[in-house]
Every structure is written in structure tokens, then in C-alpha cells.
């Protein structure tokens, strides 16, 4: 009975979330005016690019297909984006279920929703904005990012199993599916593979060294899909950086020391901590899992790779101040929140089992001080992240700009 009630509540939550997203994205598309302002976003430009055929992303091409071929309007586009948004929530649940299989399914769904809303701490006296100058995986105004995140989490649902067995078993079906999924992600946005590729390579090198060359054929087969998917980036590079838009240096990509990070953050280092306090706390507590758990390791290596890209690479030319090369790190933040939420649930389950073995609450606190301190700090940070995210989303759906 309780399980049925839980399933109904989760189903209603998905339906409600889908409905809110449909209204929100439709208002973004038509730039609806409200008491808080115009629904400002990148969506109108993305739709225009798709309609006139100048878009580089498959998301933009989908908008053009909806308008030019199906002769449907912005409401259909809003439904399409909402499907990717709500679909990401469900895929997040599926991935969390793989990471923490013994956790109650209802709580996994709840934490999948939590993952969709967490935002950096809002500290206006330190860094004045809620979004600008900070880093987060919860981005509502850019729908090509929405598509990339959806496709990347779908890929990770399968990748979780592959990474744990590919040296022993990686067949033709796996090869084809991996290639297709990587191509789809890259067709959404090129930023994902720039962060994920180096992390995957690092883990694979460690695997083949540890196995002393055993499974070398599968090792090569597992890496080839990444190389094949990179062909798409050539097309996207030409679309994003045409010769007529080249900078005075003749280069589309520049190198610096945290140019984008310093651009809008008064206190750049603190902004990094504001944005990832909870996952960093979970990482510190579960640091031994970097050696033991391959998916935990590659997730954090992907985060590190995305962070290095964010810190040291930027666009040149008129897009230099747009921060477009930060999209990859935004996804990395989403990924480590997802992984950290899963591990936090696993930690709580272990702590609860230890608590049941004690004779009293006082006895547990006395014997498990570190666990109690970690749980309190992590829970506090998580609630703070979630509050800031829900507050931000409430303002957005009522018409406020993401630049507030």
C-alpha cells in the first residue's frame, strides 16, 4: 500500500513538473512579459537558427523541423524541451539506481528531482549574482545544454555497465550503441566530449596497465567510438567559428588563467566552493572510492577535466565574454551532484545500520562522531543548494531573468 502511494506521488510529481516546464519554455519562446520582466533566454535565437538553417546543434535542427516541416508552433517546441528536461530527471533516477541499488526507489526519485534543482549558494555580498559568475548544472535558459545533458545522462546509464566489464566483454552491439550515443551527445553540444574524453582515456590507461595488457582488443574497441564521434566536432567548429568571425589573432580558441571565472565573479575561488560545496564534501568523505569504484573515479576525473577546460580555455573574437566553453563544466557539476547524492544515500544507509546496532543514541554519537559531523555538514550544504535552486526556479517561472 505504501509503495503504491509512493508511486502515485512520484507520478504526480513528474506530471506537475512537465506541465510547469511546458508553460515556462513556451513563455521563453515567445518572450512573454510578466511583472518580473520578459522571459529572457537563448531559446528565441536557437529557434531562429533552426528555422533559417544556420544552427549547429541537433536541438536547433529539431526546432527547424517542427516549424518548417511539421508546420507546428512554439507550444510543440515547449513540449519537446520539456520532454528532455523531465526525461533527464527520470534518467538521473535510473543512473542513481545503478550507483545505489539498495536504496529505496522512492527516495531515489526524490533525489533525482533534487539533482535537477540544486544551485550554487546565493551570497550576494561575496558574489552578487545567483547564476552569473558561478557554476551549476541546473541551467534553464539554454536548451542546447538541456539537450546535451539529457543525451549525456542517457549515455551514462549504459556506460555505467560498460566501464565495469569492457575489458572482458564489449561486443558489436555495445560498440554500435556507444558510438550512436556519443554522436548524439556531440550533436547536441560539443562541450561534453572535451571534458569526458580525457577522463575516459585516463581511466582506460590505468585499466590496461593494471590488467597487464589483458583485453587489449576490447580496450581499443571501447575507445574507437570516441574517435568516431569527434568527426562531428569538425562540422560544429566550422559552424561556430566561421573565418569571417575570426579574432584579430586568427584563432578561435584562447588560453588564459581563469579568464571566464574572473569575468563576473568578484571572488572567483569562493565561487568554485559556492557551486560545489556538497559534492566536494561527499568526495572528501568517500575519497577511498576513487581507487575502488571505477565510475566514481571517472565521474570526478570528468569534473576535473571540465574544470581545467573552464579555467584555462576561452573563446576569442566577439564571443570571448560569453563563457560558452563553460557548458562542459556545467554538465560536470550536474554529474558530480548526481554521483554524490547517490553516495550520500549509501552513506546514510550504512550509518543507519550502525545506529541500529548501538544501545542508544548517545552511544552512537559517542562512537561515530566523524560520521555525525559529516552527515550534518553534507545535509546542511545540500539543503542550502536546494533552497537556492528552488528559489531561483520560482523567480524564473514568474518571468525573472537568469541574470538576476
C-alpha positions as CSV (number, residue, x, y, z in Angstrom):
1,X,0.0,0.0,0.0
2,X,2.8,2.4,1.0
3,X,4.6,1.6,-2.2
4,X,1.5,2.3,-4.4
5,X,1.1,5.6,-2.7
6,X,4.7,6.5,-3.3
7,X,4.4,5.6,-7.0
8,X,1.3,7.8,-7.3
9,X,3.1,10.7,-5.6
10,X,6.2,10.3,-7.9
11,X,4.0,10.0,-11.0
12,X,2.1,13.2,-10.0
13,X,5.4,15.0,-9.4
14,X,6.6,14.1,-12.9
15,X,3.3,15.3,-14.4
16,X,3.4,18.5,-12.5
17,X,7.0,19.2,-13.4
18,X,6.2,18.5,-17.1
19,X,3.3,20.9,-17.0
20,X,5.3,23.7,-15.4
21,X,8.1,23.2,-17.9
22,X,5.8,23.4,-20.8
23,X,4.4,26.7,-19.6
24,X,7.8,28.1,-18.8
25,X,9.5,27.1,-22.1
26,X,6.6,28.4,-24.1
27,X,6.8,31.7,-22.4
28,X,10.6,31.7,-23.1
29,X,9.9,31.0,-26.7
30,X,7.5,33.9,-27.2
31,X,9.4,36.2,-24.7
32,X,6.3,36.6,-22.6
33,X,6.2,39.7,-20.4
34,X,5.4,39.5,-16.7
35,X,5.5,41.6,-13.6
36,X,9.1,40.4,-13.1
37,X,10.2,41.1,-16.6
38,X,10.5,39.4,-20.0
39,X,11.3,35.6,-20.1
40,X,14.8,36.2,-21.3
41,X,16.8,33.3,-22.7
42,X,18.7,31.9,-25.6
43,X,15.7,30.0,-26.9
44,X,14.4,32.6,-29.4
45,X,17.8,32.7,-31.1
46,X,18.1,28.9,-31.1
47,X,14.6,28.7,-32.8
48,X,15.6,31.3,-35.3
49,X,18.9,29.4,-36.1
50,X,16.9,26.2,-36.6
51,X,14.3,27.8,-38.8
52,X,16.8,29.6,-41.1
53,X,19.2,26.6,-41.2
54,X,22.2,28.2,-39.5
55,X,22.2,26.2,-36.3
56,X,25.0,23.8,-35.4
57,X,23.0,21.7,-32.8
58,X,20.6,18.9,-33.5
59,X,18.3,20.7,-31.0
60,X,18.2,23.7,-33.2
61,X,17.6,21.5,-36.3
62,X,14.7,19.9,-34.4
63,X,13.2,23.4,-33.9
64,X,13.5,24.0,-37.7
65,X,11.9,20.6,-38.4
66,X,9.0,21.3,-36.1
67,X,8.3,24.7,-37.7
68,X,9.3,24.2,-41.3
69,X,8.3,20.6,-41.9
70,X,5.6,19.8,-39.4
71,X,4.2,23.4,-39.5
72,X,3.7,23.4,-35.8
73,X,4.3,26.3,-33.4
74,X,6.1,27.2,-30.2
75,X,3.9,25.1,-28.0
76,X,5.2,21.9,-29.7
77,X,8.8,23.2,-29.2
78,X,8.0,23.8,-25.5
79,X,6.7,20.2,-25.2
80,X,9.9,18.9,-26.9
81,X,12.2,20.8,-24.5
82,X,10.0,19.7,-21.5
83,X,10.4,16.1,-22.6
84,X,14.2,16.4,-22.5
85,X,14.1,18.2,-19.1
86,X,11.7,15.7,-17.4
87,X,13.4,12.8,-19.2
88,X,16.7,13.9,-17.7
89,X,15.1,13.6,-14.3
90,X,14.0,10.0,-15.0
91,X,17.4,9.1,-16.5
92,X,19.0,10.6,-13.4
93,X,16.9,8.2,-11.3
94,X,18.0,5.3,-13.4
95,X,21.6,6.1,-13.1
96,X,21.3,6.7,-9.3
97,X,19.6,3.3,-9.1
98,X,22.7,1.7,-10.6
99,X,25.0,3.5,-8.3
100,X,22.9,2.9,-5.1
101,X,20.8,-0.2,-5.9
102,X,19.9,-1.0,-2.3
103,X,18.4,2.5,-1.7
104,X,14.6,2.9,-1.5
105,X,13.3,3.6,-5.0
106,X,11.0,6.4,-3.8
107,X,14.0,8.3,-2.2
108,X,16.0,7.8,-5.5
109,X,13.2,9.5,-7.4
110,X,13.1,12.3,-4.8
111,X,16.8,12.8,-5.0
112,X,16.7,12.8,-8.8
113,X,14.4,15.8,-8.6
114,X,16.7,17.4,-6.0
115,X,19.6,17.0,-8.6
116,X,17.6,18.9,-11.1
117,X,17.2,21.9,-8.8
118,X,20.4,22.3,-6.8
119,X,22.2,25.6,-7.4
120,X,25.2,27.4,-6.0
121,X,24.9,29.2,-2.7
122,X,23.5,32.7,-3.1
123,X,25.9,35.0,-1.3
124,X,25.3,38.5,-2.8
125,X,27.9,40.2,-0.6
126,X,30.6,37.9,-1.9
127,X,29.4,37.2,-5.5
128,X,26.4,39.3,-6.3
129,X,24.5,37.1,-8.8
130,X,22.6,33.8,-8.4
131,X,23.9,32.4,-11.6
132,X,26.4,34.7,-13.4
133,X,29.9,34.2,-12.1
134,X,29.0,30.9,-10.6
135,X,28.9,27.3,-12.0
136,X,26.0,24.9,-11.9
137,X,24.4,22.1,-13.8
138,X,20.9,23.5,-13.3
139,X,20.6,25.7,-16.4
140,X,17.2,26.7,-17.6
141,X,17.8,29.4,-20.3
142,X,19.9,27.4,-22.7
143,X,18.1,24.5,-24.4
144,X,21.1,23.1,-26.4
145,X,22.6,22.5,-22.9
146,X,19.3,20.9,-21.9
147,X,19.7,18.5,-24.9
148,X,23.3,17.8,-24.2
149,X,22.6,16.9,-20.5
150,X,19.7,14.6,-21.5
151,X,21.8,12.7,-24.0
152,X,24.9,12.6,-21.7
153,X,22.9,11.1,-18.8
154,X,21.3,8.6,-21.2
155,X,24.8,7.6,-22.3
156,X,26.0,7.2,-18.7
157,X,23.1,4.9,-17.9
158,X,24.7,2.4,-20.4
159,X,28.3,3.5,-19.7
160,X,28.0,2.5,-16.0
161,X,27.8,-1.1,-17.0
162,X,30.3,-0.9,-19.8
163,X,33.1,0.7,-17.8
164,X,32.9,-2.2,-15.3
165,X,33.2,-5.0,-17.8
166,X,34.5,-3.7,-21.2
167,X,37.9,-5.5,-20.9
168,X,36.1,-8.8,-20.5
169,X,33.0,-8.2,-22.7
170,X,32.4,-5.5,-25.2
171,X,30.5,-6.8,-28.2
172,X,29.4,-5.4,-31.6
173,X,26.1,-4.3,-30.2
174,X,27.7,-2.4,-27.4
175,X,30.2,-0.8,-29.9
176,X,27.3,0.4,-32.2
177,X,25.2,1.7,-29.3
178,X,28.2,3.5,-27.7
179,X,29.0,5.2,-31.0
180,X,25.5,6.3,-31.6
181,X,25.0,7.7,-28.1
182,X,28.3,9.6,-28.3
183,X,27.4,11.1,-31.7
184,X,24.0,12.2,-30.4
185,X,25.6,13.9,-27.4
186,X,28.2,15.7,-29.6
187,X,25.4,16.7,-32.0
188,X,23.7,18.4,-29.1
189,X,26.7,20.4,-28.0
190,X,30.5,19.8,-28.4
191,X,31.4,20.6,-24.7
192,X,30.6,17.2,-23.2
193,X,33.3,15.2,-25.0
194,X,36.0,17.7,-24.3
195,X,35.6,17.0,-20.6
196,X,34.6,13.3,-20.8
197,X,37.2,12.2,-23.4
198,X,40.4,12.9,-21.4
199,X,38.8,11.4,-18.2
200,X,37.8,8.2,-20.0
201,X,41.3,7.9,-21.6
202,X,43.0,8.3,-18.2
203,X,40.8,5.6,-16.7
204,X,41.4,3.3,-19.7
205,X,45.2,3.7,-19.4
206,X,45.0,2.8,-15.8
207,X,42.9,-0.3,-16.6
208,X,45.1,-1.7,-19.3
209,X,48.3,-1.1,-17.2
210,X,46.6,-2.8,-14.2
211,X,45.4,-5.8,-16.4
212,X,49.0,-6.0,-17.9
213,X,47.6,-5.9,-21.4
214,X,44.8,-8.4,-21.0
215,X,41.8,-7.5,-23.1
216,X,43.7,-5.2,-25.4
217,X,41.3,-5.8,-28.3
218,X,38.3,-4.7,-26.2
219,X,40.4,-1.8,-25.0
220,X,40.8,-0.5,-28.5
221,X,37.2,-1.3,-29.4
222,X,36.0,0.7,-26.4
223,X,38.0,3.8,-27.4
224,X,37.2,3.8,-31.1
225,X,33.6,5.2,-30.7
226,X,35.0,8.3,-29.0
227,X,37.3,8.9,-32.0
228,X,34.4,8.3,-34.5
229,X,32.2,10.8,-32.6
230,X,34.8,13.5,-32.8
231,X,34.2,13.9,-36.6
232,X,31.0,15.8,-35.6
233,X,33.1,18.4,-33.8
234,X,34.8,19.4,-37.1
235,X,31.4,20.4,-38.5
236,X,30.4,22.2,-35.3
237,X,33.7,24.0,-35.2
238,X,33.2,25.3,-38.8
239,X,29.6,26.4,-37.9
240,X,30.6,28.1,-34.6
241,X,33.8,29.7,-35.8
242,X,33.5,30.7,-39.5
243,X,36.5,32.5,-41.0
244,X,34.7,35.8,-41.2
245,X,34.3,35.8,-37.4
246,X,37.9,35.0,-36.5
247,X,39.5,37.2,-33.9
248,X,42.4,39.6,-34.7
249,X,44.8,36.7,-33.6
250,X,43.3,34.4,-36.2
251,X,42.4,31.9,-33.6
252,X,39.0,30.9,-32.3
253,X,40.4,29.5,-29.0
254,X,42.5,31.3,-26.5
255,X,44.3,30.4,-23.3
256,X,44.4,32.3,-20.1
257,X,44.4,32.0,-16.3
258,X,40.8,31.7,-15.3
259,X,39.6,34.5,-17.7
260,X,36.0,33.3,-17.7
261,X,35.9,32.5,-14.0
262,X,37.2,36.1,-13.2
263,X,34.9,37.7,-15.7
264,X,31.8,38.1,-13.4
265,X,32.8,36.7,-10.0
266,X,34.2,39.2,-7.5
267,X,35.7,36.4,-5.6
268,X,36.4,33.6,-8.1
269,X,37.9,31.0,-5.8
270,X,34.9,31.3,-3.4
271,X,32.5,30.9,-6.4
272,X,34.0,27.5,-7.1
273,X,33.3,26.5,-3.5
274,X,29.8,28.0,-3.6
275,X,29.0,25.9,-6.6
276,X,30.2,22.5,-5.4
277,X,30.2,22.5,-1.6
278,X,28.1,19.4,-1.2
279,X,29.7,17.2,-3.8
280,X,33.2,18.2,-2.6
281,X,32.2,17.3,1.0
282,X,31.0,13.8,-0.2
283,X,34.2,13.4,-2.2
284,X,36.3,14.1,0.8
285,X,34.4,11.5,2.9
286,X,34.4,8.9,0.2
287,X,37.8,9.6,-1.2
288,X,38.9,6.0,-1.0
289,X,36.3,5.1,-3.6
290,X,38.4,6.9,-6.2
291,X,40.6,3.8,-6.1
292,X,37.9,1.2,-5.5
293,X,35.0,2.4,-7.7
294,X,35.7,2.9,-11.4
295,X,32.5,5.0,-12.1
296,X,33.1,7.2,-9.1
297,X,36.7,7.8,-10.4
298,X,35.7,8.6,-13.9
299,X,33.0,11.0,-12.8
300,X,35.4,13.0,-10.7
301,X,38.1,12.9,-13.4
302,X,35.4,14.2,-15.8
303,X,34.7,17.0,-13.3
304,X,38.5,17.8,-13.1
305,X,38.9,17.8,-16.9
306,X,35.9,20.1,-17.2
307,X,37.2,22.4,-14.5
308,X,40.6,22.7,-16.2
309,X,38.9,23.5,-19.6
310,X,36.8,26.1,-17.8
311,X,39.8,27.7,-16.1
312,X,42.3,27.8,-18.9
313,X,40.4,27.9,-22.2
314,X,38.1,30.6,-23.7
315,X,36.7,31.7,-27.0
316,X,38.3,34.5,-28.9
317,X,36.5,37.1,-31.0
318,X,33.2,38.7,-30.2
319,X,32.1,35.7,-28.1
320,X,35.1,36.0,-25.8
321,X,32.9,37.2,-22.9
322,X,30.0,34.8,-23.5
323,X,31.6,31.9,-21.5
324,X,30.4,29.3,-23.9
325,X,33.3,26.9,-23.1
326,X,31.9,26.6,-19.6
327,X,28.9,24.4,-20.7
328,X,31.1,21.3,-20.3
329,X,31.9,22.2,-16.7
330,X,28.3,22.9,-16.0
331,X,27.4,19.3,-17.0
332,X,30.3,18.1,-14.8
333,X,28.8,19.8,-11.9
334,X,25.5,18.1,-12.6
335,X,27.2,14.8,-12.9
336,X,29.1,15.0,-9.6
337,X,25.9,16.2,-7.8
338,X,24.2,13.1,-9.1
339,X,27.0,10.8,-8.1
340,X,27.4,12.5,-4.7
341,X,23.7,12.3,-3.9
342,X,23.8,8.6,-4.7
343,X,26.9,8.0,-2.4
344,X,25.4,10.2,0.3
345,X,22.3,7.9,0.3
346,X,24.6,4.9,0.5
347,X,26.5,6.5,3.4
348,X,23.2,7.3,5.3
349,X,22.1,3.7,4.9
350,X,25.4,2.4,6.4
351,X,25.2,4.9,9.2
352,X,21.6,3.9,9.9
353,X,22.6,0.2,10.1
354,X,25.4,1.1,12.5
355,X,23.0,3.1,14.6
356,X,20.6,0.1,14.9
357,X,23.5,-1.9,16.4
358,X,24.0,0.6,19.2
359,X,22.2,0.5,22.5
360,X,21.3,4.2,22.5
361,X,21.5,7.5,20.5
362,X,24.2,8.7,23.0
363,X,26.2,5.6,22.4
364,X,26.1,6.1,18.6
365,X,27.1,9.8,18.8
366,X,29.9,8.9,21.1
367,X,31.3,6.1,18.8
368,X,30.6,7.7,15.5
369,X,31.5,11.4,15.9
370,X,33.1,11.8,12.4
371,X,30.0,10.2,10.7
372,X,27.7,12.5,12.6
373,X,29.7,15.6,11.7
374,X,30.0,14.6,8.0
375,X,26.3,13.9,7.8
376,X,25.3,17.2,9.4
377,X,27.7,19.2,7.2
378,X,26.7,17.4,3.9
379,X,23.0,17.6,4.7
380,X,23.3,21.3,5.6
381,X,25.1,22.1,2.3
382,X,22.6,20.0,0.3
383,X,19.6,21.8,1.8
384,X,21.2,25.1,1.1
385,X,22.0,24.2,-2.5
386,X,18.4,23.0,-2.9
387,X,16.8,26.1,-1.4
388,X,18.8,28.4,-3.6
389,X,17.8,26.3,-6.7
390,X,14.1,26.3,-5.8
391,X,14.1,30.0,-5.1
392,X,15.9,30.7,-8.4
393,X,13.4,28.5,-10.4
394,X,10.4,30.1,-8.7
395,X,11.7,33.5,-9.9
396,X,12.4,32.2,-13.4
397,X,8.9,30.7,-13.9
398,X,7.5,34.0,-12.9
399,X,9.5,35.9,-15.5
400,X,12.7,37.0,-13.9
401,X,15.9,36.9,-15.9
402,X,18.6,34.3,-15.3
403,X,20.9,37.3,-14.9
404,X,19.4,38.4,-11.5
